[in-house]
């Protein structure tokens, strides 16, 4: 039987022994979510900024750290709710999210929780964030990335023609827009031949970029390009948000331009002292023009016309002073442009003394007379090339023929009438096969110092809309100047039997 003293001593020894054992073998403390059991997100697998077009499949990467024992990865989106909507919790997609049918989770690895947007549309642009709800504060808990959706290719409009043909000195503009959604804005900038001006604006949903310039011939063969991409203009970024620049590039370009200019800087060569020339001398008219100009010398005193840049002084100008006008003409976008140069030409009479003799009898052609006959082969070199072959029934003035202009490989039939026997006025009709355009053509023929000159012009109307709608456009041709050329090769002329 133990005494109380003995019992107290034994209890003290047991407690002392327990303290010693506890100190030598401490019990391990388990801290849920603490630094010893959780490492948060894997820094090598974090979401990055993305920019894509609608319809693209998007994958945002988010992995838990390999040493995490109890990760709880969650995805949030801030595109449809600025305060954030929870998309997933662990491996579970929340069904009540309005876009849940368009999301997937890729979990091919125990630590992998990649968010997939099956086919992004414009409304998906915004911030997407993943986090480990069980990670301690001292570990990486949250990381976000920006998604920008570009609505499509740049929509560009302007007054540069599709064929790229510009006229020097004229003012041209181009502007491009593109819609987008997201917290990172794209950037548009113009590149091309200088000098030009540009401006940009951003409404937060649409990027606009404009270009303006005056055309100059040094710009020929070049084009302007609008480049859409991303720069670091979205910095600074919020903490724990990706800082990479999205990989996106769209380039839209104008047509490669050809700059044209009307005739200018005209001069004649040679210009002799006192403007005195001899019979047989030549004077050449020049103009700076693109496309190259065609030329006409016009004698304002006699109304003579020479359709060439080279003027040869004729004998019947002796002892007279002539006022000559050189007209240079070129076509730009279907419209004629001209410039004139005036020059005085004096052709003195013979100065040598010759033995008087009876001069041979010569007949100088009258300045203006009627054409002899329209039947034959004709060629126009001013303002454009064209060939024509016609036959005239001199008993009734019926005209049948064929015509081909400088751009077509086919011939069109001509049917018409002319006056007989003067042939000073004629008219045809024709049907152009490419667009079924019916054309009315009128011509006027005269002989100038023995050379027959046939001037022709045409008018037609294009087909309009349905009945009672807007009529078609009226087309007026330029004035074609035809001269005889027996070297023109024409196909057979079709003459209906009833016309014989």
C-alpha positions in Angstrom: 0.0 0.0 0.0 1.4 3.3 -1.2 1.5 6.4 0.8 0.4 9.7 -0.6 4.0 10.8 -0.7 5.0 7.8 -2.7 2.1 8.4 -5.2 3.0 12.0 -5.8 6.6 11.1 -6.5 5.5 8.4 -9.0 3.2 10.9 -10.9 5.9 13.4 -11.1 8.3 10.9 -12.7 5.6 9.9 -15.3 5.0 13.5 -16.3 8.7 14.2 -16.5 9.2 11.1 -18.6 6.3 12.2 -20.9 7.8 15.7 -21.3 11.1 14.2 -22.3 9.6 11.8 -24.8 7.4 14.6 -26.3 10.4 16.9 -26.7 12.4 14.2 -28.4 9.6 13.1 -30.7 7.4 16.1 -31.5 4.1 15.6 -33.2 4.1 16.9 -36.9 1.7 19.9 -37.5 -0.5 19.7 -40.7 -1.3 23.2 -42.1 -4.0 22.9 -44.9 -3.0 25.3 -47.7 0.2 26.2 -45.9 3.7 26.6 -47.5 4.7 23.0 -46.6 1.8 21.4 -48.6 0.9 23.8 -51.4 2.9 25.6 -54.1 0.1 27.5 -56.0 0.4 28.0 -59.8 3.1 26.6 -62.0 5.1 29.6 -63.3 6.0 27.7 -66.5 2.3 27.2 -67.5 0.5 30.5 -67.1 -2.0 32.1 -69.5 -0.7 34.7 -72.0 -2.3 37.5 -74.0 -4.0 36.4 -77.2 -5.4 38.3 -80.3 -7.4 36.3 -82.9 -10.1 36.6 -85.5 -13.7 35.4 -84.7 -14.2 31.6 -85.0 -10.7 30.8 -83.7 -10.3 28.0 -81.1 -8.5 29.5 -78.1 -6.6 27.7 -75.3 -5.6 29.5 -72.1 -3.0 27.5 -70.2 -3.1 27.2 -66.4 -1.3 24.5 -64.3 -0.9 23.9 -60.6 2.6 23.5 -59.3 3.8 19.9 -59.4 4.4 19.9 -55.6 0.8 21.0 -54.9 -1.0 18.4 -52.8 -4.5 19.9 -52.8 -4.9 22.5 -55.6 -8.2 24.1 -56.3 -7.9 25.8 -59.7 -10.6 28.2 -60.7 -11.2 30.2 -64.0 -12.9 33.6 -64.1 -13.8 35.7 -67.1 -14.3 39.5 -67.1 -15.5 39.8 -70.7 -19.3 39.6 -69.9 -19.1 40.9 -66.3 -16.6 43.6 -65.3 -16.7 42.1 -61.7 -15.9 38.6 -63.0 -17.9 35.4 -63.6 -16.7 32.1 -62.3 -16.3 29.6 -65.2 -14.9 26.5 -63.5 -14.0 25.1 -60.1 -11.4 22.3 -60.2 -12.3 19.9 -63.0 -16.0 21.1 -63.0 -17.4 23.6 -65.5 -20.2 25.6 -63.9 -23.4 24.9 -66.0 -25.2 28.2 -65.1 -22.6 30.4 -66.9 -24.3 31.7 -70.0 -21.4 30.7 -72.2 -20.8 27.3 -70.6 -21.7 25.5 -73.8 -18.8 27.2 -75.5 -16.1 26.3 -72.9 -14.1 23.2 -72.2 -11.4 22.2 -69.8 -8.4 20.3 -71.0 -7.0 18.0 -68.2 -4.5 15.7 -69.8 -2.2 16.0 -66.8 -3.0 15.9 -63.1 -1.8 19.5 -62.8 -3.4 20.8 -66.0 -6.5 23.0 -66.1 -6.4 24.6 -69.5 -9.5 26.7 -70.5 -10.7 26.2 -74.1 -13.1 28.6 -75.9 -14.4 26.4 -78.8 -15.0 29.2 -81.3 -14.4 32.7 -80.1 -16.7 35.6 -81.2 -16.4 39.3 -80.8 -18.1 39.4 -77.4 -15.4 37.1 -75.9 -12.8 39.9 -75.8 -11.7 40.7 -72.3 -9.6 39.4 -69.3 -9.5 35.7 -68.3 -8.0 34.8 -64.9 -7.0 31.5 -63.3 -6.2 31.1 -59.6 -5.5 28.4 -57.0 -8.1 29.0 -54.2 -6.0 26.8 -51.8 -2.7 28.5 -52.3 -1.3 30.5 -49.4 -0.7 34.2 -49.8 3.1 33.8 -50.0 2.6 31.6 -53.2 1.5 32.5 -56.7 -2.3 32.4 -56.4 -3.7 34.3 -59.5 -2.6 35.1 -63.0 -4.6 36.8 -65.8 -4.4 37.2 -69.6 -6.0 39.5 -72.2 -8.1 38.2 -75.1 -8.6 40.6 -78.0 -11.0 39.6 -80.8 -10.3 41.4 -84.1 -13.6 41.7 -86.1 -11.9 40.9 -89.4 -9.7 42.3 -92.1 -9.4 46.1 -92.4 -12.3 47.8 -94.2 -10.7 50.3 -96.5 -12.3 53.0 -98.7 -10.9 55.9 -100.7 -10.7 57.6 -104.1 -7.7 55.7 -105.5 -9.0 53.8 -108.6 -8.8 50.0 -108.6 -6.5 50.2 -111.6 -4.1 52.5 -109.6 -4.1 55.2 -112.3 -3.6 58.6 -110.5 -3.3 62.1 -111.9 -0.4 64.2 -110.8 -1.4 67.0 -108.5 -4.7 65.6 -107.5 -5.6 64.9 -103.8 -6.2 61.3 -102.7 -7.4 59.8 -99.4 -7.8 56.3 -98.0 -9.3 55.4 -94.7 -9.5 52.0 -93.0 -11.5 50.8 -90.0 -11.5 47.5 -88.0 -13.8 46.5 -85.1 -12.4 44.8 -82.0 -13.2 43.9 -78.4 -10.8 43.5 -75.6 -8.7 45.5 -73.1 -5.7 45.5 -75.4 -6.1 47.8 -78.4 -4.5 47.0 -81.8 -2.6 49.7 -83.7 -2.8 50.8 -87.3 0.0 52.6 -89.2 0.5 53.6 -92.8 3.7 52.9 -94.8 4.4 53.9 -98.4 6.0 56.5 -100.7 6.4 60.0 -99.2 5.2 62.6 -98.8 1.8 61.7 -97.2 -0.1 62.5 -94.0 -1.9 60.1 -91.7 -4.0 60.0 -88.5 -5.4 57.4 -86.2 -8.1 57.2 -83.6 -9.5 54.5 -81.2 -13.0 54.5 -79.8 -12.4 51.4 -77.6 -14.4 49.3 -80.0 -13.1 50.5 -83.4 -9.7 51.5 -84.8 -9.7 54.1 -87.6 -6.7 55.1 -89.7 -6.5 57.7 -92.5 -4.0 58.5 -95.3 -3.9 61.6 -97.5 -1.5 62.8 -100.2 -1.1 64.8 -103.4 0.0 62.5 -106.3 3.5 63.0 -107.6 5.1 61.2 -110.5 7.9 59.9 -108.2 5.2 57.7 -106.5 4.7 55.6 -109.7 5.2 51.9 -109.2 4.6 52.0 -105.5 1.7 51.5 -103.1 0.6 52.3 -99.6 0.0 49.7 -96.9 -2.0 49.9 -93.7 -0.4 47.6 -91.0 -2.6 46.4 -88.1 -0.7 44.8 -85.2 -0.1 45.2 -81.5 2.6 47.2 -79.7 3.3 47.8 -76.0 0.7 50.6 -75.9 -1.3 48.5 -73.4 1.3 48.8 -70.7 1.6 49.2 -67.8 -0.2 45.9 -67.0 -2.0 45.1 -63.7 0.0 42.9 -61.3 -0.2 39.2 -62.1 -1.2 39.8 -65.7 0.6 38.6 -68.8 2.8 41.2 -70.4 3.5 39.5 -73.8 2.5 41.4 -77.0 0.0 39.3 -78.9 1.2 37.9 -82.2 -1.1 39.4 -84.8 -0.5 41.1 -88.1 -2.9 42.2 -90.9 -1.7 44.3 -93.9 -4.0 45.9 -96.4 -2.6 47.7 -99.4 -3.8 50.1 -102.1 -3.3 49.3 -105.7 0.2 49.7 -107.1 -0.2 53.2 -108.6 0.7 54.7 -112.0 0.9 58.5 -111.8 -0.1 60.2 -115.0 0.1 63.9 -115.9 -1.4 66.1 -118.6 0.8 67.8 -121.3 3.0 70.6 -119.8 6.3 72.4 -120.4 5.8 72.5 -124.2 8.4 73.8 -126.6 9.3 73.7 -130.3 12.7 73.0 -131.7 14.4 74.6 -133.5 13.3 78.2 -133.0 15.1 80.3 -135.6 16.1 83.9 -135.3 13.3 86.3 -136.4 11.2 83.1 -136.8 12.3 82.8 -140.4 12.3 79.3 -142.0 12.9 77.9 -145.5 10.7 75.5 -147.4 11.6 72.0 -146.3 12.7 73.0 -142.8 11.2 70.9 -140.0 10.0 72.0 -136.6 9.3 69.4 -133.8 6.8 70.0 -131.0 7.5 68.5 -127.6 5.5 68.2 -124.4 6.2 66.6 -121.0 3.3 64.2 -120.7 2.4 60.7 -119.5 0.9 58.8 -121.2 2.7 60.2 -124.2 0.9 62.9 -126.0 -0.3 63.0 -129.6 0.2 66.2 -131.6 -1.6 68.4 -134.0 -0.2 71.4 -135.8 -2.9 73.9 -136.7 -2.4 76.8 -139.1 -4.8 79.4 -137.8 -4.6 81.4 -141.0 -5.3 78.6 -143.5 -7.0 76.1 -141.2 -4.5 73.4 -142.3 -4.0 70.6 -139.8 -1.0 68.2 -139.6 -1.5 65.3 -137.1 2.1 64.8 -136.1 4.7 66.4 -133.8 6.9 67.1 -136.9 6.0 70.1 -139.1 7.6 70.4 -142.5 7.4 73.8 -144.0 5.5 73.5 -147.4 6.2 75.6 -150.5 2.8 77.4 -150.6 3.7 79.2 -147.3 6.4 81.2 -149.1 6.1 85.0 -148.7 3.5 84.5 -145.9 3.5 84.7 -142.2 1.8 81.8 -140.5 0.5 81.6 -137.0 0.9 78.0 -135.9 -0.7 76.3 -132.9 0.8 73.0 -131.6 -1.8 71.1 -129.6 -0.6 68.2 -127.4 -3.3 65.8 -126.1 -3.2 62.7 -123.9 -5.9 60.6 -122.3 -6.1 60.1 -118.5 -8.8 57.8 -117.1 -10.7 58.2 -120.3 -10.6 62.0 -120.4 -8.6 64.1 -122.8 -6.2 66.8 -121.6 -4.6 69.3 -123.9 -2.1 72.2 -123.9 -1.2 74.6 -126.7 2.0 76.2 -127.9 1.8 79.1 -130.4 4.7 80.0 -132.7 5.0 82.4 -135.6 6.6 81.1 -138.8 7.8 83.5 -141.6 8.8 81.9 -144.9 10.5 84.6 -147.1 10.3 84.4 -150.8 13.2 83.3 -153.0 16.1 85.7 -152.9 18.2 84.4 -155.8 17.9 86.0 -159.3 17.0 83.5 -162.0 16.8 83.7 -165.7 13.2 84.5 -166.7 11.5 81.5 -168.2 8.0 80.3 -168.6 7.1 78.5 -165.4 5.3 75.2 -165.7 1.6 75.3 -165.2 0.7 73.9 -161.7 -2.6 73.6 -160.0 -2.6 74.3 -156.2 -5.2 72.2 -154.5 -7.9 74.4 -152.9 -7.7 74.8 -149.2 -11.1 73.1 -148.6 -13.2 71.0 -151.1 -15.5 68.0 -151.0 -14.4 64.4 -150.5 -14.3 62.3 -153.7 -15.6 59.1 -152.2 -15.7 57.4 -148.8 -15.1 53.9 -150.1 -11.7 52.6 -149.0 -9.5 52.0 -146.0 -9.1 54.5 -143.3 -6.9 54.9 -140.2 -7.1 57.1 -137.2 -4.0 58.0 -135.1 -5.5 60.9 -133.2 -6.4 60.9 -130.4 -6.5 57.1 -130.5 -5.7 54.4 -133.0 -8.6 52.9 -135.0 -9.1 51.2 -138.4 -12.1 51.3 -140.7 -13.0 49.9 -144.1 -16.2 51.1 -145.8 -18.0 50.6 -149.1 -20.5 53.1 -150.5 -23.3 52.4 -153.0 -23.1 55.6 -155.0 -26.6 55.1 -156.4 -28.4 55.5 -153.1 -25.7 56.5 -150.5 -25.9 53.2 -148.5 -22.7 52.5 -146.5 -21.5 49.2 -145.2 -18.2 48.6 -143.4 -16.2 47.4 -140.4 -14.5 49.2 -137.6 -12.0 48.3 -134.9 -10.7 50.5 -132.2 -7.3 50.5 -130.4 -8.3 48.2 -127.5 -10.3 45.4 -129.2 -9.3 42.4 -131.3 -12.6 42.1 -133.1 -14.3 44.2 -135.8 -17.8 45.6 -135.6 -20.2 46.0 -138.6 -21.2 49.5 -139.7 -24.4 50.2 -141.5 -25.4 53.7 -142.6 -25.9 56.4 -145.2 -24.0 59.2 -146.7 -24.6 62.2 -148.9 -23.9 61.7 -152.6 -21.9 63.0 -154.4 -20.3 65.4 -151.9 -19.8 62.8 -149.1 -19.4 65.7 -146.6 -21.7 64.0 -144.1 -22.3 60.4 -143.1 -23.8 58.4 -140.3 -23.6 54.8 -139.1 -25.0 52.5 -136.5 -23.2 49.6 -134.8 -23.6 47.1 -132.0 -20.7 46.5 -129.7 -20.5 42.8 -128.9 -19.0 43.0 -125.5 -21.9 44.8 -123.8 -24.5 44.8 -126.6 -24.2 48.6 -126.7 -25.9 50.2 -129.7 -23.8 53.1 -131.0 -24.7 55.9 -133.3 -21.8 57.4 -135.2 -21.7 60.6 -137.3 -18.9 61.7 -139.6 -17.9 64.7 -141.6 -15.5 64.6 -144.5 -13.6 67.4 -146.2 -10.5 67.8 -148.3 -7.8 70.2 -147.0 -5.2 71.0 -149.6 -6.0 67.7 -151.3 -5.9 65.5 -148.2 -9.2 63.8 -147.2 -10.0 64.2 -143.6 -12.9 62.2 -142.0 -13.9 63.3 -138.5 -16.2 60.8 -136.6 -17.8 60.8 -133.2 -20.1 58.3 -131.4 -22.9 58.3 -128.8 -24.5 55.4 -127.0 -26.4 54.5 -123.9 -25.7 51.6 -121.5 -28.4 49.3 -120.3 -30.1 50.5 -117.1 -32.0 48.8 -114.4 -35.4 47.0 -114.7 -38.3 48.8 -116.4 -39.3 52.1 -114.7 -35.9 52.2 -112.9 -32.9 54.5 -113.4 -31.9 54.6 -117.1 -28.4 53.6 -118.3 -25.5 56.1 -118.6 -24.9 58.1 -121.8 -21.5 57.6 -123.4 -19.9 60.1 -125.7 -16.7 59.1 -127.6 -13.9 61.3 -128.4 -13.5 62.8 -131.9 -11.6 60.4 -134.1 -9.6 61.8 -137.1 -9.4 59.4 -140.0 -7.1 59.5 -143.0 -6.7 57.1 -145.9 -4.2 54.3 -145.5 -4.2 51.5 -148.1 -2.1 49.3 -145.9 -4.9 48.7 -143.5 -6.0 45.0 -143.7 -9.7 44.5 -143.1 -12.0 41.4 -143.1 -14.7 40.9 -145.7 -17.5 43.4 -145.4 -21.0 41.9 -145.0 -23.6 43.5 -147.2 -27.2 42.2 -146.8 -28.8 41.0 -150.0 -31.8 43.3 -149.6 -29.4 46.3 -149.7 -28.1 45.5 -153.2 
